[in-house]
């Protein structure tokens, strides 16, 4: 255990993390404004509070005989974990929650972190994501794209009864308000359906059972919008959309790109991101259920990049805890994103397009197998 922590610290500190220059322009991190020239420490504290998932090694082989490290192929899966983890933090702890080294954290925090540990019995582990990706046409050990990661998260969230999160992945660059409202207000499953579906991924849900029963109101929404913003490079016409702050940033989680994991900011024409391309050793939970969590938080200045260097294949993630959050997001998108752009990043429509197949809110499949 001591050696593992030592190796993790060496790996983290050996990574080159560029310092931030002094600037009068505010920097935005997930809806929170920071001024680097007056209080850089709060900015770095906000960054370190985000859960940081990277390559890991020495975990149990995926599927029993598969890889025991995701180095070289799991970067997008780790990005998806970071996006979902931020949604869970907002859901259970709130945006104002902060992490500090050696400070006692609430049980909800450790429960969230346990969901993402590299074990086959953890709901959002690299094992579960890789195996769920088989249904999306991806072999275990194969690299995922942003849309594939989004589809995997949507499926895995169905088994997380504790969070009761509705994950909506837009299709054809179109967000349908009617479908989202239908999904987030869908009635709970019957007890028989819930019992039958519990056999699938039973072990993965071990510590995530909902003690309060099924959600009967608005389900908190994780909205993921896969986009293609250019062919080989991002089209400059989309740059202004990335700079919208206020309400856009209020519910913006993170963005998945081909090789980076972004926290959107408004620091000139730059983005701030957490990089998953660091290989650390597997960390398990302790007997009391807590996790040695230092390696899950980036405690140095994060990376920066120009917006124009962003890969054009991305997926934007937004979290709306209440229905009013989603309504406000829709109003903002109509006002500041869609009406001001000749070439739109995506479409927002009220009604389900008549030429599309009917929308059916996803539910846990009724199966009895315990296979992968």
C-alpha positions in Angstrom: 0.0 0.0 0.0 2.8 2.4 0.9 4.7 1.5 -2.3 1.6 2.0 -4.4 1.0 5.5 -3.0 4.7 6.3 -3.6 4.5 5.2 -7.2 1.4 7.3 -7.8 3.0 10.4 -6.4 6.1 9.9 -8.5 4.0 9.5 -11.6 1.9 12.6 -10.9 4.8 14.8 -10.0 6.8 13.7 -13.0 4.1 14.9 -15.4 4.8 18.4 -16.8 1.9 20.7 -15.8 2.3 24.2 -17.2 1.8 27.1 -14.9 -0.8 29.7 -15.6 0.1 33.3 -16.5 -1.3 36.3 -14.7 -4.3 37.7 -16.5 -7.1 40.2 -15.8 -9.6 38.1 -17.7 -11.8 35.8 -15.6 -11.4 32.1 -15.9 -14.5 29.8 -15.7 -14.5 26.3 -14.3 -17.9 24.6 -14.5 -19.8 27.8 -13.9 -17.5 29.2 -11.3 -15.6 32.4 -12.1 -12.0 32.8 -10.9 -9.6 35.7 -11.1 -6.0 34.4 -11.4 -4.4 37.8 -10.7 -6.1 38.1 -7.2 -6.7 34.5 -6.0 -5.0 31.7 -7.9 -5.3 29.4 -4.9 -9.1 29.2 -5.1 -8.8 28.4 -8.8 -6.3 25.5 -8.1 -8.5 24.3 -5.3 -11.5 24.1 -7.6 -9.5 22.2 -10.1 -8.2 19.7 -7.5 -11.8 19.0 -6.3 -12.7 17.5 -9.7 -12.3 13.7 -9.8 -9.4 12.9 -12.1 -9.4 9.4 -13.7 -6.4 8.3 -15.6 -4.9 5.1 -17.0 -4.4 2.4 -14.3 -2.3 -0.7 -14.1 -2.4 -3.9 -12.0 -6.1 -4.2 -11.7 -7.9 -7.6 -12.1 -8.1 -8.7 -15.8 -11.2 -7.5 -17.6 -13.5 -10.4 -18.2 -11.2 -12.7 -16.3 -8.6 -13.1 -19.1 -8.5 -9.6 -20.6 -6.1 -6.7 -20.1 -5.1 -5.7 -16.5 -4.2 -2.1 -17.7 -6.0 0.4 -19.9 -2.9 2.3 -20.9 -3.0 3.2 -24.5 -6.7 2.5 -25.1 -8.8 3.6 -22.1 -8.4 7.4 -22.3 -11.9 8.1 -23.7 -13.4 5.7 -21.1 -11.6 7.7 -18.4 -12.9 10.9 -19.9 -16.4 9.5 -19.7 -15.9 8.5 -16.1 -14.8 12.1 -15.3 -17.9 13.6 -16.9 -20.2 11.2 -15.1 -18.4 11.6 -11.8 -18.9 15.4 -12.0 -22.6 14.8 -12.5 -22.8 12.5 -9.5 -21.0 15.1 -7.4 -23.4 17.7 -8.4 -26.3 15.3 -7.7 -25.2 14.1 -4.3 -22.8 16.8 -2.9 -23.6 20.0 -4.9 -21.3 22.2 -7.0 -20.0 24.0 -3.8 -18.5 20.9 -2.4 -14.7 21.1 -2.2 -12.0 18.5 -1.7 -9.0 19.0 0.5 -6.1 16.6 1.1 -6.4 14.6 4.4 -9.8 16.2 5.2 -12.6 13.9 6.2 -15.2 13.6 3.4 -18.9 12.6 3.6 -19.9 9.1 2.9 -21.6 10.2 -0.3 -18.2 11.2 -1.7 -16.6 7.8 -0.9 -19.7 6.1 -2.4 -19.3 8.0 -5.6 -15.6 7.2 -5.8 -16.3 3.5 -5.2 -18.5 3.5 -8.3 -15.5 4.1 -10.5 -12.8 1.9 -9.0 -11.2 -0.6 -11.3 -13.2 -3.6 -10.1 -15.7 -5.8 -12.0 -18.2 -5.2 -9.2 -18.2 -1.4 -9.4 -21.0 0.2 -11.4 -18.9 2.5 -13.6 -15.6 0.7 -13.6 -13.3 0.3 -16.6 -14.4 -3.3 -16.5 -18.1 -2.5 -16.8 -17.5 0.2 -19.5 -15.3 -2.0 -21.6 -17.7 -4.9 -21.4 -20.7 -2.8 -22.1 -18.9 -1.4 -25.1 -19.0 -4.9 -26.7 -22.7 -4.2 -27.4 -21.6 -1.0 -29.2 -19.3 -3.0 -31.5 -16.1 -2.4 -29.6 -13.8 -5.2 -28.5 -12.3 -5.1 -25.0 -9.1 -3.2 -25.3 -10.3 -1.2 -28.3 -10.3 2.6 -28.3 -13.7 4.3 -27.9 -14.9 7.5 -29.6 -17.0 10.2 -27.8 -20.3 8.9 -29.0 -19.6 5.3 -28.0 -18.6 6.5 -24.5 -21.9 8.4 -24.2 -23.9 5.4 -25.3 -22.1 3.2 -22.7 -22.8 5.7 -19.9 -26.5 5.8 -20.8 -26.7 2.1 -20.5 -24.8 1.8 -17.2 -26.7 4.5 -15.6 -29.8 2.4 -15.8 -28.4 0.1 -13.1 -27.5 2.9 -10.7 -30.6 3.1 -8.6 -28.9 5.2 -5.9 -28.3 8.1 -8.3 -31.4 7.6 -10.4 -29.9 9.6 -13.2 -31.5 10.1 -16.6 -28.9 10.1 -19.4 -30.0 11.5 -22.7 -27.7 11.3 -25.7 -28.8 13.5 -28.6 -29.1 12.0 -32.1 -28.2 13.7 -35.4 -27.1 16.8 -33.5 -30.6 17.4 -32.3 -31.9 17.8 -28.7 -35.6 17.1 -28.4 -37.2 18.8 -25.4 -40.3 16.6 -25.5 -38.3 13.4 -25.3 -36.2 14.6 -22.4 -39.3 15.7 -20.4 -40.8 12.3 -21.1 -37.7 10.5 -19.9 -37.1 12.6 -16.8 -40.7 12.3 -15.7 -41.2 8.7 -16.6 -42.9 6.6 -13.9 -40.8 4.2 -11.8 -40.5 0.5 -12.8 -42.9 -2.0 -11.4 -41.4 -4.1 -8.6 -41.5 -7.2 -10.7 -39.6 -5.6 -13.5 -37.1 -4.2 -11.1 -36.6 -7.6 -9.5 -36.1 -9.4 -12.8 -33.6 -6.8 -14.1 -31.6 -6.9 -10.8 -29.9 -10.1 -11.9 -27.9 -8.2 -14.6 -24.8 -6.6 -13.2 -26.0 -7.5 -9.7 -22.4 -7.5 -8.3 -21.7 -4.1 -9.9 -24.6 -2.6 -8.0 -23.5 -4.0 -4.7 -22.9 -0.7 -2.9 -25.2 1.4 -4.9 -28.7 0.2 -4.0 -31.3 2.9 -3.5 -32.4 2.6 0.1 -35.1 5.3 -0.5 -36.8 3.3 -3.3 -37.4 4.4 -6.9 -37.5 8.0 -7.9 -41.0 9.2 -8.7 -40.3 12.9 -9.5 -38.0 14.6 -12.0 -34.9 12.5 -12.5 -31.7 14.6 -12.6 -30.6 14.9 -16.2 -27.2 14.2 -17.7 -27.5 15.6 -21.3 -24.7 14.5 -23.7 -24.5 16.0 -27.2 -22.0 14.3 -29.5 -20.9 16.7 -32.2 -18.6 17.0 -35.2 -17.4 20.6 -35.5 -15.3 20.2 -38.6 -13.5 17.7 -40.7 -9.8 17.7 -39.7 -9.9 20.9 -37.6 -12.6 22.7 -35.6 -14.5 25.2 -37.7 -13.8 28.8 -36.4 -17.5 29.7 -36.6 -18.1 27.6 -33.5 -15.6 29.4 -31.3 -18.0 32.0 -29.9 -20.3 29.3 -28.7 -17.5 28.0 -26.5 -17.2 31.4 -24.9 -20.8 31.8 -23.7 -20.5 32.0 -19.9 -23.3 32.7 -17.3 -26.1 30.1 -17.7 -24.2 28.0 -20.3 -21.4 27.4 -17.8 -23.8 26.9 -14.9 -24.8 23.5 -16.0 -21.9 22.6 -18.3 -20.1 19.6 -17.0 -17.2 18.7 -19.3 -16.5 17.9 -22.9 -15.1 14.7 -24.3 -12.7 15.2 -27.1 -10.7 12.5 -29.0 -7.6 12.8 -26.8 -8.4 15.2 -24.0 -10.9 15.7 -21.3 -11.9 19.3 -21.0 -13.1 21.7 -18.3 -14.4 24.6 -20.3 -13.1 28.0 -19.4 -13.2 31.6 -20.6 -9.5 32.4 -20.5 -9.0 34.2 -23.8 -9.2 31.6 -26.6 -7.9 28.8 -24.3 -9.4 25.7 -22.7 -8.3 24.1 -19.5 -8.4 20.3 -19.3 -7.5 17.3 -17.2 -5.4 14.8 -19.1 -6.1 11.0 -18.6 -2.8 10.0 -20.2 -1.0 9.3 -16.9 -0.6 5.7 -15.8 -1.1 5.1 -12.1 -1.4 1.9 -10.0 -4.7 0.3 -9.1 -6.3 1.6 -5.9 -8.9 -0.4 -4.0 -11.2 0.6 -1.1 -10.2 0.0 2.5 -12.1 -2.3 4.8 -14.1 0.6 6.2 -15.3 1.5 2.7 -13.1 4.6 2.3 -10.6 5.1 -0.5 -7.1 6.4 -0.5 -8.1 9.2 -2.9 -5.1 11.4 -3.5 -4.3 9.9 -6.9 -7.9 10.7 -8.0 -7.4 14.5 -7.7 -5.0 16.5 -9.8 -3.1 18.7 -7.3 -1.0 20.7 -9.8 -1.9 23.3 -12.4 -3.9 21.6 -15.2 -3.0 21.7 -18.9 -4.1 24.5 -21.3 -4.8 24.5 -25.0 -6.0 26.8 -27.7 -9.7 26.2 -28.7 -8.6 25.9 -32.3 -6.5 22.9 -31.3 -9.5 21.0 -30.1 -10.3 17.9 -32.0 -13.6 18.5 -34.0 -15.1 15.2 -32.7 -16.4 16.1 -29.3 -19.3 15.5 -26.9 -20.7 18.2 -24.6 -22.1 17.2 -21.2 -24.7 19.2 -19.2 -26.2 18.4 -15.8 -29.7 19.6 -14.9 -30.6 18.6 -11.4 -34.1 20.1 -11.5 -36.6 20.7 -14.3 -36.1 24.5 -14.0 -32.4 24.0 -14.7 -33.2 22.3 -18.0 -35.8 25.0 -18.9 -33.2 27.7 -18.2 -30.7 25.8 -20.3 -33.1 25.6 -23.2 -33.8 29.4 -23.0 -30.1 30.2 -22.9 -29.4 27.9 -25.9 -32.2 29.5 -27.9 -31.0 33.1 -27.0 -27.2 32.9 -27.0 -26.3 29.8 -29.1 -28.8 29.2 -31.8 -30.0 32.6 -32.8 -26.6 34.1 -33.0 -25.0 31.5 -35.2 -25.4 31.1 -38.9 -23.9 27.6 -38.6 -25.3 25.9 -35.5 -23.4 23.5 -33.2 -26.7 21.6 -32.7 -30.5 21.9 -33.0 -32.9 22.3 -30.1 -36.5 21.4 -31.0 -39.7 21.2 -29.0 -41.4 18.2 -30.6 -40.1 14.7 -31.5 -39.4 14.7 -35.3 -42.3 12.8 -37.0 -39.9 10.9 -39.4 -37.9 9.5 -36.4 -38.8 6.2 -34.7 -41.0 6.7 -31.6 -39.0 7.7 -28.5 -39.2 5.1 -25.7 -37.5 6.0 -22.4 -34.7 3.5 -21.8 -35.3 0.9 -19.0 -33.2 -1.8 -17.5 -33.4 -5.0 -19.7 -35.4 -7.9 -18.1 -32.7 -10.6 -18.2 -31.7 -13.4 -15.8 -28.1 -13.9 -17.0 -25.2 -12.9 -14.9 -22.8 -13.0 -17.9 -20.9 -10.0 -19.1 
